[in-house]
């Protein structure tokens, strides 16, 4: 710890030396260009798509946030992004909640029309794992090495990422599971860290909370487009309560966004300007906002499927190589060391022998607390009240 | 800071066979010459390409090798005589009348690191041809720009730049056989043998660049996302070009690539169409069926459609047993692997003849091309990673850098400097190894889990928490302190008054 400050100074010097090695950061030097319509294959420079869908609420009365997130998850899967490229963070306490009259379902329409929980939902961060720290770790990639691949955002410089967040928010912050919050400054810094490491090509950030526009006010990294369900000072309202389930099923903004997305199919050419028009004030009561000043391309040219779907760029293979197929058994030039193959067996699941033969564990003694303490205090007080304080010396 | 210069040195030996020397040589052989070329990357940085040419005449052994019947044999014989370091090139200039090179070909590029050039015209013409040749065999401005594509403005690059796989420490290759109709086709592919015979030699050659691991799987009832169109004239089913992008997605979810390692995964799929959709051909833009019947997607992998011949008698019992011709399949897959890495042979002028690398999959000079591009890319990555780490430290002043993170940073800087030094002296292999170490260390330092900026509180949050706590407590304390000071002062005054 004591070496922290000099280490920091030395690292700065070392990194400054490294910076003079080669190129300066070109983040701000990106030119804006309208893509040529004929260059259809490479209109957007991305080669893969990722989605990070976060529901930041828990508890039964926040059913609608889980339904929001799951509906977006379904749309994104339908349009082609596979589970391996989706990081879904949910509190996931709706489907098996004791208050759910239809267990193992999460509905998104009134009269229980659409079960968005389905049977192929893959939740990557569930329940108490949905924390600000985990969310930032997913975004920046500073994940402990033991994290499984499904919990990582393995995007590269040619990935378009869709980030959808919903929950309860305020002016400049978003509440995570009633115990912590993330501020817009932290979010903007996280995106900047992503940009520094070129972890995205373009980013679409959608937020459906109260005062959602405050969350994208502080972004400063390039190639980010943001949409929010309400402006600062406005609340985002929920859509429809279901009398059978007893809670509101969805939020208005996401409901209309989903109606819009239902008409999109993987080959559709609808662009972002149409998404900006979704949910006008007459339907949504709040005023949805968007931010495109950091985005390089014109929203007119950005397809919805650039972020919500996963349309790959393909090329026809015209070259082949010729192989000599009479070659009998190729002797590899590299020595392949024979690993000693030991018989495989299961790791010890339970130390059964230990459990059966163990002695009762010595519990550490704690002073009594709570009720017992109160009871004894009462007894001692009554004793001394009755018999007088002079008996104290018998105790001490 | 002053603009940084990276110098890429290519040692080239130009060997003149007897009868091929041009008349206007400036000095008698052997002599040295250096050509430098600036590749401008952006406004502040440029890369210097330095070709250190050594001109000499052939030794007796080389002359004997050049007496071979064909260019290929000459190349093989010459290879035994050279000790070719990674990154270096040897060009043999043969007389104009020499029969080694076929008619109309003036440059022959061998499998290793040598080439044969037909002497024609004077020194200037030779120099131009040499420059073209050395660029093909090492790096060009566009290949360097492609390697640095994520740090350059978009307008500068062609569509080529975004295609190639990024430099990584390892790659995972997955071969999948998709059989949507197991009731009609019982497909058998001897993938293990094919991998050992055809894929492993290529991967052994590429093992210099990265670690490769191979696995394979068979998926049943996996369908393509699109319904092919029936074409009456050819009585076959066709997949048009614009429906190809939608083919991959429904399959990708089944491929299980998420269970694999953290390295980039390259998927090669072999699709055997259903009996009701056989034969299936892929159409290119002009409507003609593609000869390879395959397509690939940058940074993802490739798909090949393998048509099963209709059985001779319509009464043949189902399922038909299909033995996949792995040679044909591997020819396409390995070609796609080359294309994914960016090794394409298509854009050369007609007077070039390139020797096919055979079962090794790629020539030595193509491997060198990869190494040049990856080394430059690695150095650029290290530089920007460490710069952004330094910027993070500037922003959050009280971040704590652990000792192991600090040592990783030092190691990264040292390795990067060593890589640049080796590039300047022309040792490509060592430069690449050093750049790989530099990237590993810098990534480890940057992505260390302890650097989460959430853990470091900005000052205004600290004030916001502690002031409401301590200010009310501090008020009586301060007031009593003030009282004590007042009393002490009064007490000091009192004794004088008493007197």
Interface residues (C-beta under 8 A of the other chain):
Chain A: X1 X3 X4 X7 X8 X10 X11 X12 X14 X15 X16 X17 X18 X19 X20 X21 X22 X23 X24 X25 X26 X29 X30 X31 X33 X39 X41 X42 X45 X47 X48 X80 X81 X82 X83 X84 X132 X133 X136 X137 X140 X141 X142 X143 X144 X149 X150 X152 X154 X156 X157 X158 X185 X186 X189 X190 X193 X196 X197 X198 X266 X267 X296 X309 X310 X311 X312 X313 X314 X315 X316 X317 X318 X319 X320 X321 X322 X323 X324 X325 X327 X329 X330 X332 X333 X334
Chain B: X1 X2 X4 X6 X41 X42 X43 X44 X45 X148 X149 X150 X151 X152 X153 X154 X155 X159 X162 X163 X166 X196 X197 X198 X200 X201 X204 X207 X225 X241 X244 X245 X246 X247 X248 X249 X250 X252 X253 X257 X258 X259 X260 X261 X262 X282 X284 X290 X291 X292 X294 X295 X296 X297 X298 X299 X300 X302 X304 X327 X330 X331 X332 X334 X335 X336 X338 X339 X344 X345 X346 X356 X357 X358 X359 X361 X379 X380 X382 X383 X384 X385 X386 X387 X388 X389 X390 X391 X392 X393 X394 X395 X399 X400 X401 X403 X406 X409 X410 X412 X413 X416 X417 X420 X446 X447 X448 X449 X450 X451 X452 X453 X454 X458
